[in-house]
Amino acid sequence: MTAQATTQVAIPLKKNAQKRHWSLRVHLLISYVVLLFVALVVMGLTLMVGLIVQPAPPQSTFQRFAALIRGLNGKQMVDDFAPRLRDVLLIPQSTRTRLSDFAESRDTRVLLVIAADSRGTVLYDTASLITPETLIYITPDNYMDPTQKPMRPEMHQVYGSFRNSDQKEWLFGGLMYDNGGRKPLQTLIIMAEPRPTVSLQEALNDFSTALLPPLLQAGCVGLVVALALAFVMTRTLTRPLQALAQGAAAVATGDYKHRVAESGPSEMRSVAGAFNEMGRQVRDTQQSQRDFLANVSHDLKTPLTSIQGYAQAIIDGATKNPSAAAQIIYDESARLNRLVLELTDLMRMQSGRFSLHMQPLDVSAIVGQIGQRLRVVADKKGVRLILDTPSLPEITGDGDRLAQVLTNLLSNAIHFTPKGGTVTAQTQINQGGIEIRVQDTGIGIPPADLPRIFERFYQVDKARGPGREGSGLGLAITKQIVQAHGGYIRVESAGYNQGSTFTVWLPSPQLSTLVHRRKL
């Protein structure tokens, strides 16, 4: 039962494990094809809608008018009423009858118009849609019937459009008789029909017969070109991503030196740069952890070996001076105790469980007190200690922790300054806060070691001289304390035997208020 149940569970898991997803390249190719298809559909619909809303071309209507003109005795009609052009009531009834019969038999509308330039006065309208002697505006067209026989010189074909009082557009075609005179007038015998529009069915027919084949051809060509361009573009986009995936796999296996090429679009280059920076930081973190473990092991092993050795000597009675051996055991145990306390403080600071007892403080007074306490050490070593601590505005901080910072900086400066050198501790106002500078003329710090000087257990061998009395945690703890107060610490050194300068900046509420008021 157990084996059978296990088999039943394993089968769907295996199917899920074998489930594959499309690659980014395939997704991009499909997206490009879909976009092209949608674009073609939108173009076709837009073209069809444009055909529907646009009026039909007038040529077919003009051709019909030209055929009707051939059956219209325009000369006879003009001769009937041309002498009495300005009196609509004198138009012969026979002319009206012929025009009405002609319009009825041809299922069209006929008008008699006296025109001058682009304006015309309607004399007669077989459809009675325009009142006689009503003014209309004519828009001529350059269409001409090539099959029309030659006419009298004063008679011509005329085509164009006009609008009724309801603003509806009408197309017309007919004959024009030039009356001559100083103010030329033309007599127009025209046939008119409403300008046709394209119906949906006609638009579909035109689209399917005339426009659909070339549109499909253009779509096929565009599809092939789009696929080629999409292949190139997806290759350009996915290659950096594949390189990032390979880089991530390399970093996961421990190859922290692996770097990816920063190529492609700006976004890809940014991601690649961020990945390389991440790899560098991971490598540095791993190196720091290895250095941390190595240094902790060394700093614990050395005093423990001394304690164990001298304790065994006392037990075996091999030491001639048990008191001296006991003193060494006591000193080494005290060193271990300091190391454990420093590690505890550092871990609490970095984990955010470190509390400060904040209160108003006089930084100059604290520097002066620490300096006076360490002056004995400086005098004993032959180092000149200068204190420049004028009265400054107060800051808010933890006095004990800031005293720890200043003790560490001044002790290091005195320790690494040879006999005859100088150590200067100075306080001053700078950038809306209080600045503390501890400068020495000691053996300095090599430029390559400056970026790592505040790391845990990091020690500059050239600057330490004989012995390794320190734990390498002092500057790391100092930096954490300063940052916990909202300040910063930096170090400067021109190189070996060029001395060094540690600068601590701490914010001052009083100075910040003054700066804010000045800006206002």
N, C-alpha and C positions, 0 to 999 in steps of 0.2 A: 504493500500500500504506500509506503513511504517513497520508494523508488519511482512508483508510477506517478505519484503526486508531483514529485520533483521534475519528472519529464514533462508533465503537462504545464508546469510553470515556466520551464526553460524554453519551450517552443516559442511563445509570444515574445519573450525577451530577445531571442535570437532574431526574430523577424524585425523587431524594433531596431536592433543593432544594425541590421542590414538595410534599413530604410535610408535612402539617399535623397538629398536635396539638390535642386538645381544650383549651379554655380552662379556667381555674380555676373559673369560674362553672358551666360544664357539669359538671365533676367534682363540685362541691359539690351541684348539683341531683340528679345521679344517686345520690350518697351518701345524700342525704336520702330519696329514693324507696326505695332498698334498705333503709335503716334502718326506714322505716315498714312495708315489706312483711315484714321479719323480725319486727318487733314484733307485727304482726297474726298471723303464723303461730305465734309463741310464745304469744300470748294464746289462740289457738284450741286449741293442744295442751294448754296448762295447764288450760283449761276442760274439755276432754274427759277428761283424766286425773283431774281433780277429780270429774267425774261417775262415773267408774269406781270410784274408791276410796271415794266416799261411799255409804252405804246408800240404798236406794230409799225414797221416801216411803211411809208406812204406809197411806195412805188407800185404795189399791186393795185391800189385804188386809182392812182394816176393813169395806169394803163387802161383800166376800165373806162375812165373818163375820156381818154384819147379815142377809144373805140366808139363811144357815144357821140363825140364831136363830129366824127365822119358822117353821122346821120342827121346832123343838125344844120338847117339852112340858115346859118348865121348871117349871111349877107342880106337875105330878104328881110330878116327880122330887124337888122340894123337900119336898113333903108326905110322900114315902116315907121320907126319912131325917132331916128337920129335928128331930124329937124326940130323936134320938140322935146329936147332932152330934159329941160328944167321943169316940165309940167307933167307930173305923173298921171294926172287925170286925162291927158291927151294921148296916152299910149293906146294905139289901136286895139280894139277888142279882138280882132283877128290874131294879133300877136300874142295876146294873153291866152287866147284859146289854144293856139299852136303850142305855146310853152307848157300849158297845163296838160294837154294831150300827150305831149312828148314826155313830160315828167311822169305821168300816170303809166304810160306804156313801158317806160324804161325803169319804173320803180325807183325814181330818184327825185331830187329836189332841184329846181331851177330858179335862179335869181337873176334879175336885171339890176346892174349896179353902175352908177356914175362914179369913177374913181379919179383921184388926184393924189399922186405920190402913194403913201401908204394908207390913206383914208378913202373910204367909199361911202356913198349914199345909196341905200337900197331903194329902188323904184318899184320893184315887184318881186314877190316871193310866193311861189306856187304852194308852199307849205304853210303860208301865213304865220310863220314863226317870228318874223321881223316886221314891224309896222313900217309902211312906206315912209320914205324920207328919214329913216333912222340911220345914224352914222355908225359904221363898223370900221375896224382896223384890220388891214390885210397884211399878211406875211407872205411874200412871194417865194416860189421855189423855182430852181433852175431846171426842172425836169422838162424835156421836150420829146414829142412823139416823132421818131425818125421816119415813120411811114406816112405822115401827113403830107398831102399834096400842097404845092405852093399856093398861097392865097394872094389877095390884093396887098399892095405894100402897106396899107394902113391897118391891115388885120393880122393878128398874131395869136398863137396859142398862149394860154396863161394858166399857171398852176400855183397852188399855194394853200394857205389855211386862214381861217378867221374864227372869231368867237362870237357866239350869241350873247344876249344880255345876261344869260345864266352862266356865262363863262365856259360853256361847253365848247370844245374845239371841233371845228368842222374842216374837212379837206374839200378843196374845190378844183375844178378844171373846166376850161371853156375857151371862149374867144374874146379877144380884146380889139375894139375898134378905136383908132386914134383919131380924135376929132380935130386936132390941129388948133391954131389960134395962139395968141400971146400967152394964154394960160392953158396949157394943154390939158384936156380932159379925155378920159378913156371910157368907152362904153363896154361893160363886161357882161357877157351872157355866160353864166357859169352854172355848173351842176355841182351839188354839194352833198356830202355824206358824212356822218359822224366819224371821227377818227377811230379806227378799230383798235382794240386791245387784244393781247395774246391770251387765249384761254389756257386753262391748266392742261387740257388735253393736247392742244397745239404745242405748248411748251414741252410737254413730255415727248411728243412726237419729234419735235426738232431736237430735243436733247438726245433721244435715243438714236436718231438717224445721223445727225450731223456732229454732235458734240461728244457723245459717249465713246465712240471708237477712239478718237485722238486722246481723250482723257484717260481711257484705259491704257493706251500705249504709253502716254506720259507717266502714268502710275507705275507701270511695269519697269520702265527705265529708271524712274526715281527709286523704286524698291530695290533694284539691283545696286544702284549707286549708294543708297542709304545703308544697305547691308554691308557693302565694302567699307564705307566710312565707319559704320558702327563696329565692325570687326577691329578696325584700326584703333578707334577710340576706346573700346572696351579693353583691348590689349594694353593701351597706354594707362588706363585706370587700374586694371587688375594687377599689372606687373608689380607696382609698388606695394599693393596689398599682399600679394604672394610673398614678396621679400619680407614684409613685416611679419607675416605668419611664420616664415622660416626663422626669422630673428627671434621671435617670441619662443619658438620651440628650442632654439639654441640656448637662450637665457634660462629656460626652464631646466635644461640639462646641466647648467652650471657654467656655460660659456659666457661669462659676463663681459668679455672683450669683443663680442660679436657686434658689428655695426652694420647698418643698412644704408644704402645709397639714398641721399636726399635729392630725389629727382621727381619729375612729373609736375602736376599742377601745384599751385602755392599751398593748397590745403594738404595735399599729400606730402609736400616737403615739410610742412609744419608738423605733421604727425610723425614723419620719419625723424625729424630733429628732436621731438619730444621723446620718441622711443630711444634714441641714442643717449639722450640726457638721462633718461630713466635707467638705462643699462649702466651708465657711468656711476650714477648714484648708488645703484644696487651693488656694483663692484666695490665702491668706496665703503659702503655699509658693511659688506661682507669682510672687507679687509680690516675695517675698524673692529668688527666682532672678533676676528682672528687675533688681531693685536691685543684686544681687551683680554681675551682668554689667556693669551701667552703672557701678558704683563701681570695679570692677576695671579696666574700660576707661579710666575717667577717671584713676585713680591710676597706671596704667601710661603713659597718653598724656602726662600732664603732665611727668614727669621725662624721658621719652624725647624729647619736643619740646625741652626745655631742652638735653639732651645733644647732640641733633642740631644745634640752632641754634648753640651755642657751639663745637662741633667744626667746623662749616662756617665759622664766623668765624675760627677759628684757621687753618684751611686756606687761606682767602682772604686772610689777613693783615689782616682788618678790625678786629681787636681791638687796643686800645692796651695791654692788660695781659693777656698770655697766661697768666700764672700765676694770676690771679684767675679767668679762664675755665676753666682746668684744674681749679681748686679747686671751681668750681660743678659741673663734669662729674663730679668725684670724689664730691661730696656727693650729687648726684642718683643716681649709680650705687649709692652706699651705701644710699640710700633704696629703690631698686628691690630691692636685695639683701635688706633687712629685710622688704620686702613679700613677696617670694618665700618667705623663711624662715617668716614668720608664716602664709602660706597653706599651706605644707607642713605646719607643725605642726598647724594647725587641721584640715586634711583627714585627717591621721594620727589625730588624737584622735577625730574623728567616725566614722572607719572602724574604730576599735578596734585599730589597729596602733601605738598610742602606749604606750610602756613607761615605767614609773616605777621609780626606784631608791629603794625604801622603807628607811627607817632611823629610829631614835628621834631626835626633834627637839625643841628648846626653842623654841616659837613666840615667846615673849617676847624671847628673845635675837635671833631673826631680825628681828623688828619693830624692835628697838633698833638693830641694825646698819644696816638699810635707812634708818631715820630719821636716823641720824648721817650717812650718806652723802648724803642729800638735804637736810640742814639748810643746806648752803652755798647750794643753789638757792633755798631758801625765804628765807634771809636776804638774798640778792641781790635778790629780788623784794619784800622788805618784808613777808613773810608769817610769822606766828608759828607755829612747829611745836611741839606739845606731845606728848610720849611718855609714856604711862601703861602701863608694861609690868611688872607685878609677876611674881614667880616663880610658875610654874604647872606642873602635871604635864606630862610629855612626851606627844607624839603620834607616830604613825608616818606618815612621809611622805617626799616627795622635796624635799630642801632647796633645790635649784636652782630647781625649778618653783614652789615656794611663795614663794621670793624674787622670782621673776618676777611673781607675783600681787601681792605687796605693793608692789613697785616701781611697777607699773602704777597701782595704786589711789592711792598717795601722790603720784606724779607728776601724775596727773590732778587730784587735789585741790589741789595747789599751783598748777598751771597755771590752773585755773578759779577761783581765789580772788584777788580784787583786793588791791592793796596795803593793808596795815593789817588784813587778815583773819586768821583763825586756822584751822589744820588740827590735828585731834587724832587720834592713833592710840592705841587702847586695847585691851588684852587682858584677858579675864576668863573665869571658868568659867560655863557656862550649859548646862542640859539634858544633862548627862552628857558634855560636850565643851568645846572651847576656842572662844571667840568673839572675833573680831577686828573692831573697829569703826573705820572711817576716816570722820571727820566733818569737814565744812568749812563755812565761812560764805560760800561763793562764790555764783556767779550762779544756782545751782540747775538743776533740770530740770523742764520743763513736765509736768503730769500726763499729757497725751496721749502723751508720748514715753516714759514710764516702762516700759510693757509691752514696748517694742522696744529698750530700751537695750542689751541683750546680743546683739542680732542682728549678723550679719557686715556690716561696712561701714556700719552705721547710725550716723549722726552727727546730733547736735542742733545745728542751725545757730545758734540763738540763744545756745547755751551755749558756742560755740566761739570767738567773737570773730573778729578778723581772722586770715586765714591758714588753711591746711588742712594743718598739718604731719603729723597723724596719719593712719593708714591705716583707722581704723574697725574694726580687728580685735582691739585690745587687750582689750576687755571680753568679747568672744566667747571668746577664748583663756582668759581668766581664769576664766570660768564653766566651761569644759571641764576645766581643771586642778582646780578645786575639786570638781567632781562626780566626777572620777577618784579623788579622795581619800575619797569617800564623804560629802562635805559638801554645803553649799549656800551660795549667795550671793544677797542681795537688796538692793534699793536703795529709799530713801525720800527724798522731797523734797516740801516744801510748795508748791513752785512757783518761778516766776522770782524771782531775788534772795533766795531763802529758804534757800540752802545745800542740801546733800545729805549723806546718810549711807549708806555701803556697809557691809554686815554680812556677814562670812564666818564660817561655823560649820564646825568640823572635829571628827570624833570622836576621843576619847582612850581607848585600851584601859584605862588605869589607872582613869579615872573610870567607864567602863562596868562594870568589875569591882566597884567600890565600890557603884554603884547596884544591881547585881544582888544583891550580898550583903545590902544593906539590905532589899530586897524579900523575900529569903528569911527 
